[in-house]
Amino acid sequence: MNPSRDSLNPAVNLETVKNRLWVTEHYRLLHGVEHAYWPHYFLRNAGRHLNKYKFNYAVKAFFAYQVYREVANYRYMNSVTFLRTDEQFSHFSQIAWNGFLTTAVFMLV
């Protein structure tokens, strides 16, 4: 008789297997169901928060996109043509203005 074979055989050692399952469940649920199944509760709370503040996030995303669009436009124009100093200043001032508006929106909303 091999002791390791008998300890893994549920027909031979049913009480040991039941005890191991109980201990496993006990330690898995030691801090509660929310701790054991944290992705479900995290996604539920994140979804509730997103649904509650969806308009705020949409406004912030719009202003962040405006800044990204201005920077991408400047990079494109700078790669295609040779920008004069006043044109560069115009692009930089537009980027700075959109950045200022985006910062204000992020702080106020």
VOGUPA-966240 format. One record per atom (N, C-alpha, C, O): residue in three letters; atom name; x, y, z. Coordinates in pm, 1 decimal, always signed. Layout:
REM residues N
> ALA | CA | X | Y | Z
...
END
This chain:
REM residues 109
> MET | N | +83.9 | -118.8 | +0.0
> MET | CA | +0.0 | +0.0 | +0.0
> MET | C | +88.2 | +124.9 | +0.0
> MET | O | +177.1 | +141.3 | +83.5
> ASN | N | +60.7 | +210.2 | -94.7
> ASN | CA | +133.6 | +334.3 | -107.3
> ASN | C | +55.1 | +445.1 | -33.9
> ASN | O | -61.3 | +468.1 | -66.7
> PRO | N | +115.7 | +514.0 | +64.0
> PRO | CA | +39.7 | +613.9 | +139.8
> PRO | C | -3.5 | +733.3 | +55.0
> PRO | O | -111.2 | +788.3 | +77.8
> SER | N | +78.3 | +774.7 | -42.4
> SER | CA | +38.7 | +889.1 | -125.5
> SER | C | -78.3 | +853.1 | -216.0
> SER | O | -164.0 | +937.3 | -242.8
> ARG | N | -82.7 | +728.0 | -263.8
> ARG | CA | -193.4 | +685.2 | -347.5
> ARG | C | -323.3 | +681.8 | -267.0
> ARG | O | -429.0 | +719.4 | -317.8
> ASP | N | -315.6 | +637.2 | -142.2
> ASP | CA | -434.9 | +629.9 | -58.7
> ASP | C | -483.6 | +768.4 | -16.0
> ASP | O | -604.1 | +789.0 | -1.4
> SER | N | -391.6 | +864.0 | +4.2
> SER | CA | -434.0 | +997.1 | +48.2
> SER | C | -503.8 | +1073.3 | -64.4
> SER | O | -584.0 | +1162.9 | -38.0
> LEU | N | -474.4 | +1039.0 | -187.9
> LEU | CA | -539.1 | +1105.8 | -301.1
> LEU | C | -662.9 | +1031.5 | -350.0
> LEU | O | -733.4 | +1081.2 | -437.8
> ASN | N | -690.2 | +916.1 | -296.0
> ASN | CA | -805.4 | +838.2 | -338.1
> ASN | C | -924.9 | +873.4 | -249.8
> ASN | O | -923.4 | +841.8 | -130.8
> PRO | N | -1029.8 | +938.9 | -304.8
> PRO | CA | -1141.6 | +980.8 | -220.6
> PRO | C | -1221.1 | +864.1 | -163.9
> PRO | O | -1284.0 | +877.9 | -59.0
> ALA | N | -1219.5 | +751.5 | -230.0
> ALA | CA | -1294.1 | +636.5 | -177.4
> ALA | C | -1229.3 | +583.6 | -51.1
> ALA | O | -1298.8 | +532.0 | +36.3
> VAL | N | -1097.6 | +595.1 | -39.2
> VAL | CA | -1026.6 | +542.5 | +76.5
> VAL | C | -1026.2 | +644.0 | +190.5
> VAL | O | -1043.0 | +606.8 | +306.7
> ASN | N | -1007.4 | +769.3 | +158.7
> ASN | CA | -988.0 | +869.3 | +262.6
> ASN | C | -1084.6 | +985.6 | +242.2
> ASN | O | -1040.4 | +1097.9 | +217.6
> LEU | N | -1213.0 | +962.0 | +251.6
> LEU | CA | -1315.8 | +1061.7 | +223.1
> LEU | C | -1314.1 | +1175.7 | +324.5
> LEU | O | -1335.6 | +1290.9 | +286.9
> GLU | N | -1289.9 | +1147.1 | +448.6
> GLU | CA | -1289.8 | +1252.3 | +550.9
> GLU | C | -1175.0 | +1350.4 | +530.7
> GLU | O | -1192.0 | +1470.3 | +552.6
> THR | N | -1059.7 | +1301.7 | +489.5
> THR | CA | -946.4 | +1390.4 | +463.2
> THR | C | -975.4 | +1483.1 | +346.0
> THR | O | -941.8 | +1601.4 | +350.2
> VAL | N | -1037.2 | +1430.1 | +242.4
> VAL | CA | -1071.9 | +1512.3 | +126.2
> VAL | C | -1175.3 | +1617.2 | +164.9
> VAL | O | -1164.3 | +1732.2 | +122.6
> LYS | N | -1275.4 | +1580.2 | +244.2
> LYS | CA | -1376.2 | +1676.9 | +289.5
> LYS | C | -1312.1 | +1786.7 | +373.8
> LYS | O | -1345.1 | +1904.5 | +360.0
> ASN | N | -1220.5 | +1746.5 | +460.9
> ASN | CA | -1152.6 | +1844.5 | +544.3
> ASN | C | -1068.6 | +1939.6 | +459.0
> ASN | O | -1068.4 | +2060.0 | +484.4
> ARG | N | -998.1 | +1888.9 | +359.5
> ARG | CA | -917.8 | +1973.6 | +271.3
> ARG | C | -1006.0 | +2070.7 | +194.1
> ARG | O | -970.3 | +2187.6 | +179.8
> LEU | N | -1119.0 | +2025.3 | +144.7
> LEU | CA | -1210.8 | +2114.1 | +73.3
> LEU | C | -1265.1 | +2222.5 | +165.8
> LEU | O | -1276.4 | +2338.4 | +125.8
> TRP | N | -1298.8 | +2185.4 | +289.6
> TRP | CA | -1350.6 | +2283.5 | +384.0
> TRP | C | -1245.1 | +2389.0 | +415.8
> TRP | O | -1276.7 | +2507.8 | +422.0
> VAL | N | -1119.9 | +2346.8 | +436.1
> VAL | CA | -1011.9 | +2440.4 | +466.5
> VAL | C | -986.4 | +2532.1 | +347.4
> VAL | O | -964.4 | +2652.1 | +364.4
> THR | N | -989.3 | +2475.9 | +227.5
> THR | CA | -969.5 | +2556.9 | +106.9
> THR | C | -1077.8 | +2663.3 | +96.1
> THR | O | -1046.0 | +2779.7 | +71.7
> GLU | N | -1203.2 | +2627.8 | +113.2
> GLU | CA | -1313.4 | +2723.7 | +106.6
> GLU | C | -1303.6 | +2826.2 | +219.0
> GLU | O | -1332.3 | +2944.2 | +198.9
> HIS | N | -1263.1 | +2780.8 | +337.3
> HIS | CA | -1251.2 | +2872.5 | +450.7
> HIS | C | -1149.3 | +2981.6 | +421.6
> HIS | O | -1178.1 | +3099.6 | +441.9
> TYR | N | -1030.5 | +2944.4 | +374.2
> TYR | CA | -928.6 | +3044.9 | +347.7
> TYR | C | -959.4 | +3128.1 | +223.9
> TYR | O | -920.0 | +3244.4 | +215.4
> ARG | N | -1029.4 | +3069.0 | +128.7
> ARG | CA | -1065.3 | +3146.5 | +8.9
> ARG | C | -1166.9 | +3254.4 | +42.9
> ARG | O | -1160.5 | +3364.7 | -11.3
> LEU | N | -1260.0 | +3224.1 | +131.5
> LEU | CA | -1363.6 | +3320.1 | +168.6
> LEU | C | -1336.0 | +3385.7 | +304.6
> LEU | O | -1428.4 | +3435.0 | +369.1
> LEU | N | -1210.9 | +3386.4 | +347.8
> LEU | CA | -1175.9 | +3438.9 | +478.9
> LEU | C | -1209.7 | +3587.3 | +491.6
> LEU | O | -1256.4 | +3631.3 | +596.6
> HIS | N | -1186.8 | +3663.6 | +387.1
> HIS | CA | -1212.2 | +3807.7 | +390.2
> HIS | C | -1345.9 | +3843.9 | +327.1
> HIS | O | -1371.2 | +3961.9 | +302.9
> GLY | N | -1429.6 | +3749.7 | +300.6
> GLY | CA | -1561.2 | +3777.4 | +244.7
> GLY | C | -1568.9 | +3747.0 | +96.5
> GLY | O | -1468.3 | +3726.1 | +28.8
> VAL | N | -1690.8 | +3745.5 | +49.5
> VAL | CA | -1714.8 | +3711.8 | -90.9
> VAL | C | -1661.1 | +3821.3 | -182.4
> VAL | O | -1611.0 | +3791.8 | -290.9
> GLU | N | -1671.0 | +3947.9 | -139.9
> GLU | CA | -1622.3 | +4057.5 | -224.5
> GLU | C | -1471.4 | +4050.3 | -245.2
> GLU | O | -1420.8 | +4091.2 | -349.7
> HIS | N | -1399.7 | +3998.5 | -146.0
> HIS | CA | -1255.2 | +3984.1 | -161.2
> HIS | C | -1221.3 | +3866.2 | -252.9
> HIS | O | -1126.9 | +3872.5 | -331.7
> ALA | N | -1299.3 | +3759.3 | -241.4
> ALA | CA | -1270.7 | +3640.2 | -322.4
> ALA | C | -1306.6 | +3663.0 | -468.8
> ALA | O | -1235.8 | +3616.7 | -558.2
> TYR | N | -1415.9 | +3734.0 | -493.4
> TYR | CA | -1461.9 | +3758.2 | -630.4
> TYR | C | -1447.2 | +3906.4 | -663.6
> TYR | O | -1542.5 | +3969.3 | -709.7
> TRP | N | -1328.4 | +3962.6 | -640.4
> TRP | CA | -1308.4 | +4106.1 | -654.9
> TRP | C | -1329.0 | +4157.7 | -796.6
> TRP | O | -1375.7 | +4270.9 | -809.3
> PRO | N | -1298.3 | +4084.4 | -906.3
> PRO | CA | -1321.2 | +4144.1 | -1038.5
> PRO | C | -1468.6 | +4178.3 | -1062.9
> PRO | O | -1499.9 | +4281.0 | -1123.2
> HIS | N | -1558.5 | +4091.7 | -1015.7
> HIS | CA | -1701.1 | +4117.0 | -1036.1
> HIS | C | -1743.1 | +4245.5 | -965.7
> HIS | O | -1813.2 | +4327.9 | -1024.5
> TYR | N | -1701.9 | +4263.6 | -842.2
> TYR | CA | -1741.6 | +4381.5 | -766.3
> TYR | C | -1671.1 | +4506.4 | -817.9
> TYR | O | -1730.2 | +4614.4 | -820.2
> PHE | N | -1545.0 | +4492.6 | -859.4
> PHE | CA | -1473.6 | +4607.3 | -916.2
> PHE | C | -1540.7 | +4655.2 | -1043.6
> PHE | O | -1562.9 | +4775.0 | -1060.9
> LEU | N | -1573.5 | +4562.0 | -1133.8
> LEU | CA | -1638.9 | +4601.2 | -1259.3
> LEU | C | -1777.6 | +4658.7 | -1234.2
> LEU | O | -1818.9 | +4751.9 | -1303.1
> ARG | N | -1849.8 | +4604.9 | -1136.8
> ARG | CA | -1982.0 | +4658.9 | -1105.1
> ARG | C | -1970.7 | +4802.7 | -1054.8
> ARG | O | -2046.8 | +4889.8 | -1097.0
> ASN | N | -1876.3 | +4827.2 | -965.2
> ASN | CA | -1859.4 | +4963.0 | -912.6
> ASN | C | -1807.2 | +5058.8 | -1019.3
> ASN | O | -1849.8 | +5174.1 | -1025.5
> ALA | N | -1715.8 | +5011.9 | -1102.5
> ALA | CA | -1664.5 | +5096.9 | -1210.1
> ALA | C | -1774.8 | +5128.8 | -1310.5
> ALA | O | -1784.7 | +5242.3 | -1357.2
> GLY | N | -1856.6 | +5031.4 | -1343.7
> GLY | CA | -1968.0 | +5055.7 | -1435.3
> GLY | C | -2069.1 | +5152.2 | -1376.9
> GLY | O | -2120.6 | +5238.3 | -1448.2
> ARG | N | -2098.5 | +5139.4 | -1248.7
> ARG | CA | -2191.4 | +5232.2 | -1182.9
> ARG | C | -2135.2 | +5373.6 | -1184.6
> ARG | O | -2208.1 | +5469.3 | -1210.5
> HIS | N | -2004.5 | +5387.4 | -1156.9
> HIS | CA | -1940.7 | +5518.6 | -1157.1
> HIS | C | -1940.4 | +5578.3 | -1298.1
> HIS | O | -1967.6 | +5697.2 | -1315.4
> LEU | N | -1909.9 | +5496.4 | -1397.8
> LEU | CA | -1907.4 | +5544.8 | -1536.0
> LEU | C | -2045.3 | +5587.0 | -1582.1
> LEU | O | -2059.2 | +5687.7 | -1651.6
> ASN | N | -2147.3 | +5511.9 | -1544.7
> ASN | CA | -2283.7 | +5547.2 | -1582.3
> ASN | C | -2327.7 | +5676.6 | -1513.9
> ASN | O | -2401.2 | +5756.3 | -1572.1
> LYS | N | -2282.7 | +5696.8 | -1391.2
> LYS | CA | -2323.2 | +5815.6 | -1316.8
> LYS | C | -2256.5 | +5942.1 | -1372.1
> LYS | O | -2319.7 | +6047.5 | -1379.3
> TYR | N | -2129.7 | +5931.8 | -1410.9
> TYR | CA | -2053.9 | +6048.7 | -1454.1
> TYR | C | -2021.9 | +6046.0 | -1603.2
> TYR | O | -1919.3 | +6100.1 | -1644.3
> LYS | N | -2106.5 | +5984.9 | -1684.6
> LYS | CA | -2075.4 | +5969.5 | -1826.7
> LYS | C | -2066.6 | +6103.2 | -1899.5
> LYS | O | -1983.4 | +6118.6 | -1988.9
> PHE | N | -2150.8 | +6200.4 | -1863.3
> PHE | CA | -2146.3 | +6330.1 | -1930.1
> PHE | C | -2015.1 | +6401.2 | -1897.8
> PHE | O | -1954.5 | +6461.6 | -1986.3
> ASN | N | -1970.9 | +6394.8 | -1773.0
> ASN | CA | -1844.2 | +6458.7 | -1734.9
> ASN | C | -1727.9 | +6397.4 | -1812.7
> ASN | O | -1641.2 | +6469.2 | -1862.6
> TYR | N | -1726.6 | +6264.6 | -1822.7
> TYR | CA | -1619.2 | +6198.4 | -1896.9
> TYR | C | -1624.3 | +6231.9 | -2045.5
> TYR | O | -1520.3 | +6244.4 | -2110.1
> ALA | N | -1743.7 | +6246.2 | -2099.3
> ALA | CA | -1756.3 | +6281.2 | -2241.6
> ALA | C | -1701.6 | +6421.1 | -2267.1
> ALA | O | -1631.9 | +6442.7 | -2366.3
> VAL | N | -1731.7 | +6515.7 | -2180.0
> VAL | CA | -1679.9 | +6652.6 | -2196.2
> VAL | C | -1528.1 | +6654.0 | -2183.7
> VAL | O | -1459.5 | +6719.3 | -2262.4
> LYS | N | -1475.7 | +6582.0 | -2085.0
> LYS | CA | -1330.3 | +6577.5 | -2067.6
> LYS | C | -1262.2 | +6511.0 | -2186.9
> LYS | O | -1156.9 | +6556.3 | -2232.0
> ALA | N | -1321.5 | +6405.0 | -2237.0
> ALA | CA | -1263.7 | +6336.8 | -2353.5
> ALA | C | -1264.0 | +6427.6 | -2476.1
> ALA | O | -1169.0 | +6426.9 | -2554.3
> PHE | N | -1369.9 | +6505.3 | -2493.0
> PHE | CA | -1375.8 | +6597.6 | -2607.0
> PHE | C | -1263.9 | +6700.0 | -2599.1
> PHE | O | -1196.7 | +6724.8 | -2699.2
> PHE | N | -1242.0 | +6760.1 | -2482.7
> PHE | CA | -1136.7 | +6860.5 | -2470.3
> PHE | C | -997.6 | +6798.0 | -2480.7
> PHE | O | -906.4 | +6859.9 | -2535.5
> ALA | N | -980.3 | +6677.8 | -2429.4
> ALA | CA | -850.4 | +6610.0 | -2444.9
> ALA | C | -824.6 | +6578.2 | -2591.8
> ALA | O | -711.1 | +6586.8 | -2638.5
> TYR | N | -930.3 | +6541.4 | -2664.6
> TYR | CA | -914.5 | +6516.0 | -2808.0
> TYR | C | -877.4 | +6643.7 | -2882.5
> TYR | O | -800.8 | +6639.1 | -2978.7
> GLN | N | -930.5 | +6756.8 | -2839.3
> GLN | CA | -896.6 | +6884.0 | -2904.7
> GLN | C | -746.4 | +6911.4 | -2893.4
> GLN | O | -683.3 | +6954.0 | -2990.2
> VAL | N | -689.9 | +6887.1 | -2775.8
> VAL | CA | -545.9 | +6908.5 | -2757.8
> VAL | C | -467.0 | +6810.5 | -2843.1
> VAL | O | -370.2 | +6848.9 | -2908.8
> TYR | N | -508.2 | +6683.6 | -2842.4
> TYR | CA | -439.2 | +6583.3 | -2923.9
> TYR | C | -445.6 | +6620.5 | -3072.1
> TYR | O | -346.9 | +6605.8 | -3144.1
> ARG | N | -561.6 | +6668.5 | -3117.8
> ARG | CA | -578.1 | +6705.6 | -3258.1
> ARG | C | -487.0 | +6821.4 | -3295.8
> ARG | O | -427.7 | +6820.8 | -3403.7
> GLU | N | -475.0 | +6920.4 | -3208.5
> GLU | CA | -388.2 | +7034.4 | -3237.8
> GLU | C | -240.4 | +6992.8 | -3244.6
> GLU | O | -167.0 | +7038.2 | -3332.3
> VAL | N | -197.7 | +6907.2 | -3152.5
> VAL | CA | -58.5 | +6860.7 | -3153.8
> VAL | C | -32.0 | +6777.6 | -3278.7
> VAL | O | +72.1 | +6793.4 | -3342.6
> ALA | N | -125.6 | +6688.5 | -3314.4
> ALA | CA | -108.5 | +6606.7 | -3435.4
> ALA | C | -106.5 | +6694.5 | -3560.6
> ALA | O | -30.6 | +6667.8 | -3653.7
> ASN | N | -188.7 | +6798.1 | -3563.3
> ASN | CA | -191.2 | +6889.0 | -3678.2
> ASN | C | -59.1 | +6964.7 | -3689.0
> ASN | O | -7.0 | +6982.3 | -3799.1
> TYR | N | -4.7 | +7009.3 | -3576.6
> TYR | CA | +123.9 | +7077.5 | -3579.6
> TYR | C | +234.8 | +6984.1 | -3628.5
> TYR | O | +316.7 | +7023.2 | -3711.7
> ARG | N | +237.5 | +6862.3 | -3577.5
> ARG | CA | +341.2 | +6767.4 | -3621.9
> ARG | C | +329.8 | +6738.0 | -3770.9
> ARG | O | +430.5 | +6728.3 | -3841.1
> TYR | N | +207.1 | +6723.9 | -3818.4
> TYR | CA | +187.1 | +6696.7 | -3960.8
> TYR | C | +232.2 | +6815.6 | -4044.9
> TYR | O | +305.3 | +6798.5 | -4142.5
> MET | N | +189.5 | +6935.0 | -4007.9
> MET | CA | +227.2 | +7053.9 | -4085.1
> MET | C | +378.4 | +7076.7 | -4080.5
> MET | O | +438.1 | +7120.4 | -4178.9
> ASN | N | +438.8 | +7047.4 | -3967.9
> ASN | CA | +583.9 | +7065.6 | -3956.5
> ASN | C | +659.9 | +6963.0 | -4040.4
> ASN | O | +769.3 | +6991.3 | -4089.2
> SER | N | +602.0 | +6843.7 | -4057.2
> SER | CA | +670.8 | +6743.0 | -4138.2
> SER | C | +648.9 | +6764.3 | -4287.2
> SER | O | +733.2 | +6725.7 | -4368.1
> VAL | N | +537.1 | +6825.1 | -4324.4
> VAL | CA | +505.6 | +6843.4 | -4466.7
> VAL | C | +567.0 | +6972.1 | -4520.5
> VAL | O | +622.9 | +6972.9 | -4630.2
> THR | N | +557.3 | +7078.9 | -4445.7
> THR | CA | +606.7 | +7208.4 | -4492.9
> THR | C | +705.4 | +7265.5 | -4393.0
> THR | O | +718.2 | +7218.4 | -4279.9
> PHE | N | +774.6 | +7368.3 | -4438.7
> PHE | CA | +864.0 | +7442.1 | -4350.0
> PHE | C | +783.8 | +7556.7 | -4291.1
> PHE | O | +746.0 | +7650.4 | -4361.5
> LEU | N | +757.8 | +7548.3 | -4159.3
> LEU | CA | +675.4 | +7650.2 | -4093.9
> LEU | C | +760.2 | +7771.8 | -4057.3
> LEU | O | +870.0 | +7760.3 | -4002.9
> ARG | N | +705.1 | +7887.7 | -4089.3
> ARG | CA | +770.7 | +8011.2 | -4048.8
> ARG | C | +753.2 | +8029.7 | -3898.5
> ARG | O | +676.4 | +7957.4 | -3835.0
> THR | N | +823.0 | +8124.4 | -3843.4
> THR | CA | +819.3 | +8147.2 | -3699.5
> THR | C | +680.2 | +8188.6 | -3652.7
> THR | O | +632.9 | +8142.9 | -3548.6
> ASP | N | +614.4 | +8276.2 | -3730.9
> ASP | CA | +480.5 | +8318.9 | -3690.3
> ASP | C | +379.7 | +8204.1 | -3700.8
> ASP | O | +285.6 | +8196.9 | -3621.7
> GLU | N | +398.9 | +8114.6 | -3798.0
> GLU | CA | +310.5 | +7998.0 | -3807.6
> GLU | C | +333.0 | +7902.7 | -3690.0
> GLU | O | +237.7 | +7848.1 | -3634.3
> GLN | N | +459.0 | +7883.3 | -3653.0
> GLN | CA | +488.1 | +7799.7 | -3537.2
> GLN | C | +428.7 | +7860.5 | -3410.1
> GLN | O | +371.4 | +7790.1 | -3327.0
> PHE | N | +443.3 | +7992.0 | -3396.7
> PHE | CA | +384.7 | +8059.3 | -3280.7
> PHE | C | +233.1 | +8045.4 | -3280.2
> PHE | O | +173.0 | +8028.9 | -3174.0
> SER | N | +171.2 | +8051.7 | -3396.5
> SER | CA | +26.0 | +8035.2 | -3406.5
> SER | C | -15.5 | +7895.1 | -3362.0
> SER | O | -112.4 | +7878.7 | -3287.8
> HIS | N | +58.2 | +7794.8 | -3407.8
> HIS | CA | +27.6 | +7656.6 | -3366.7
> HIS | C | +48.4 | +7638.0 | -3216.9
> HIS | O | -35.0 | +7578.8 | -3148.5
> PHE | N | +161.7 | +7689.8 | -3166.2
> PHE | CA | +189.6 | +7674.3 | -3023.3
> PHE | C | +87.3 | +7748.0 | -2937.4
> PHE | O | +47.3 | +7698.2 | -2832.1
> SER | N | +44.9 | +7866.2 | -2981.7
> SER | CA | -54.5 | +7939.6 | -2903.8
> SER | C | -189.7 | +7866.0 | -2905.6
> SER | O | -261.0 | +7865.6 | -2805.3
> GLN | N | -224.5 | +7804.6 | -3017.7
> GLN | CA | -348.6 | +7727.1 | -3023.8
> GLN | C | -340.4 | +7604.2 | -2933.2
> GLN | O | -437.1 | +7571.0 | -2864.7
> ILE | N | -225.7 | +7537.0 | -2932.8
> ILE | CA | -206.2 | +7421.3 | -2844.6
> ILE | C | -213.5 | +7465.1 | -2698.6
> ILE | O | -276.6 | +7398.6 | -2616.4
> ALA | N | -148.5 | +7577.7 | -2666.4
> ALA | CA | -149.1 | +7626.2 | -2528.4
> ALA | C | -289.9 | +7666.1 | -2485.3
> ALA | O | -330.6 | +7637.0 | -2372.8
> TRP | N | -364.4 | +7732.2 | -2573.3
> TRP | CA | -500.3 | +7773.5 | -2539.6
> TRP | C | -589.5 | +7651.5 | -2516.9
> TRP | O | -665.5 | +7647.3 | -2420.2
> ASN | N | -580.5 | +7552.5 | -2605.6
> ASN | CA | -660.0 | +7430.4 | -2586.4
> ASN | C | -615.9 | +7354.8 | -2460.3
> ASN | O | -698.8 | +7296.6 | -2390.3
> GLY | N | -486.9 | +7356.0 | -2432.3
> GLY | CA | -438.7 | +7292.8 | -2310.0
> GLY | C | -490.3 | +7363.4 | -2185.9
> GLY | O | -527.1 | +7298.4 | -2088.0
> PHE | N | -493.3 | +7495.9 | -2189.3
> PHE | CA | -547.0 | +7571.4 | -2077.0
> PHE | C | -695.6 | +7542.4 | -2057.9
> PHE | O | -740.8 | +7522.0 | -1945.2
> LEU | N | -771.1 | +7540.5 | -2166.7
> LEU | CA | -915.1 | +7510.3 | -2156.4
> LEU | C | -936.7 | +7369.0 | -2104.0
> LEU | O | -1024.7 | +7345.8 | -2021.1
> THR | N | -857.0 | +7275.1 | -2152.2
> THR | CA | -870.7 | +7135.5 | -2106.3
> THR | C | -838.6 | +7125.5 | -1956.9
> THR | O | -908.6 | +7056.3 | -1883.0
> THR | N | -734.6 | +7193.3 | -1913.1
> THR | CA | -700.4 | +7191.9 | -1770.7
> THR | C | -813.3 | +7253.3 | -1687.5
> THR | O | -847.6 | +7201.6 | -1581.1
> ALA | N | -870.5 | +7363.3 | -1736.1
> ALA | CA | -981.4 | +7426.0 | -1663.7
> ALA | C | -1102.6 | +7333.5 | -1656.8
> ALA | O | -1168.0 | +7323.4 | -1553.0
> VAL | N | -1131.8 | +7266.5 | -1767.4
> VAL | CA | -1246.9 | +7174.4 | -1768.7
> VAL | C | -1220.7 | +7058.0 | -1673.6
> VAL | O | -1310.7 | +7017.4 | -1600.0
> PHE | N | -1099.9 | +7004.1 | -1674.1
> PHE | CA | -1067.6 | +6893.1 | -1584.7
> PHE | C | -1078.5 | +6934.6 | -1438.5
> PHE | O | -1117.6 | +6853.9 | -1354.2
> MET | N | -1044.8 | +7058.1 | -1407.7
> MET | CA | -1052.2 | +7102.9 | -1269.1
> MET | C | -1194.0 | +7139.2 | -1227.7
> MET | O | -1230.5 | +7122.7 | -1111.3
> LEU | N | -1273.7 | +7188.0 | -1320.5
> LEU | CA | -1408.7 | +7232.7 | -1285.1
> LEU | C | -1514.3 | +7124.3 | -1293.3
> LEU | O | -1609.7 | +7124.1 | -1215.6
> VAL | N | -1497.6 | +7032.0 | -1387.0
> VAL | CA | -1603.0 | +6930.8 | -1406.7
> VAL | C | -1570.4 | +6805.9 | -1328.8
> VAL | O | -1646.6 | +6709.3 | -1332.3
END
